[in-house]
Amino acid sequence: MIDATDAIKREPVRGPALWTAGDLAEKDWVWRLESAEQEELDRALEDVKGRGLRLGEFGPREFALPRLAPKLAAIRSDVVDGKRFALLRGVKVEGLSVQDLELVYWGIGSYLGAGLGQNAHGDLLTHVTFHDLDPSNPNVRGYQDRRHQEPHNDLADMVGLLCIRKAKSGGASSIVNMAAAYNAFLARRPDLLPIMYRGFYRDYRGEGADPSSTTPYRVPIFAHEEGRLTCFYGRRGIDATFKKKGVAPSREEEEALALMDELILAPEFRLDMELQAGDIQLVNNYAVLHARTAYDDYDDPGRWRLLLRLWLNLAEAKPPESIARFTRRGFEDVARA
């Protein structure tokens, strides 16, 4: 067995980050856009379009939202230091092109953090939709197909999803509270915590800043620094790296991963939500995992399920270096105007 270290947190997590599904009512995490705030978004969109500004070329100074800004600041605070997630409901999508919605979404995001590229192409917004790729390829990402997507983290401090079109059926979104899952792991198998703090190898699965790089990084699943528990997990990525390296996990590693998989699927630690067109889901990437059920699309590709994904970094996030060297390596914040 791996020796424990002083960095392992052996007391349960407490505070606002700790919740179970039964603790929360929809009013606790849904923020609704008012008509006057939507009018601000309409004016800001026309302003940046009139100036010919594109994604990454504008921020709050160019995308003025004096009425909505305080609400976005409160949402940001809740995602960073409160429940670690929020949902903004009611952004107008009907009658707007996907390109217009990208500008609106980028403008909203500029009030929440610094946007960053999400792949080797430097895409600032990713289209979460069916890409018709070979699912047996270990580099295929969950957002590119219709399969069930297990709970996982992304490569940013905050992750946002704007729903533009729902699927014909399925595609429900879930978030998992890792403070509660950690407490359960601690109670059941504290002997396996050293494995979780040591972590597993991960790579960028072809989407890093250098797509030719296959260098794996050992990334902790749990880390504890400056009084805050951080989590980074994704079973599909771990398994893909084992496969690429041509090795298998040890018995104890399998036990640790199996327990983690069991806990993150436990209904009491998971909040399920049906994202509606115009919903923006925001999660603290180091405290909440996100997932999605499998889905079926309409026959018409123009009606396929479509969400826009935004990655944001925050100055105060300060993830432990053992995790930041993977989540932030090769991805740069876009300077805001």
C-alpha positions, 0 to 999 in steps of 0.5 A: 500500500502507498504511504499516506501523506500529510496532505490527505484530508482525514476530516469530513468536508463541511461548509456551503460546498457540501450538499445532497440532492435532498437539501436543495430546491430549484429556487436555491440554484436557478437564477432567472433572466428578467425582460430588462436584462434580456433587452440589455443582452440584445443591445450589447449583441447589436453593439459588438456586431456593429463594431465587427468584433468577434469571439475573444475580441471583446469583454465587459467594456464593449458588452455593457450589461449594467443591470445584469452585471450584479446578478452575474457577480452573485452567480459567480460568487455562488459558483466559486465559494457557495454551492459551487454551481448555478443555472441561469435560465431564460436567455433568448435563443429563438430567432437568433443564429448560432453565431449570434448566440456565441457572441451573447454567450461570450459576452456573459462569460466575460463577466464570470472569468477569462475565456480560454481555448479548448483544443489544438485549434484554439476554439473558444466555444465548443459545440457539444453535439453529435460529431459522427466519430468512431466511438472505439477511438480512445481520443473521441471525447464524450461531448462528440457523441450520443453515448452516456457521458459519465461524471467527469471534470473539464480542463478549466476552473469554471465550465459553462453550457448554454443549451440551444436545442434539446435532444429528441429524447434523453440527454439529461444533465447531472452534476455530482457534489464531490464534497459529499462523495469525498465524505462517503469515501473517507467513511468507507475506505480511508485506506484507499485515500493515498491512491486517490491523492496520488492519482492516475495518468491522464493525457489530452486525448488529441485535444491539447495545445500540441495534438501530437503530444501523447505525454501522460501526466499523473493527476490526483483525483483528490487534493487538499490545499489551503483548506479546500478540497479539490477533485479531478476525475473522469473514468473514461480518460483514465481507462484510455490512458491505461490502454495507451500505456499498455498496462492495467490498474493494480487490484487496489487501484481497481478497488479505489476506482470502483468505489469512486464510480459507485459514489458519483452515481449515488442518487443522493450525491447527484442533482439531475436537471433537464436543460431547456433552450436558453439555460446556462449551467455553470459549475466549479470544475474542481468541486462538481462533476458533470455528466449526461445521459445518452440521447436520441436525435431527430432525423434532421441534422438542423434539429440535433441537440446542441449546447455551447461549452465555455471554459473559464479560468478565475484568478482566485481559483488557484487549483493545486499545482498537482492538478493545475499542471494538467488542467491549465497546461497548454491552454491560455486565457484570452485577454479581455478588453 
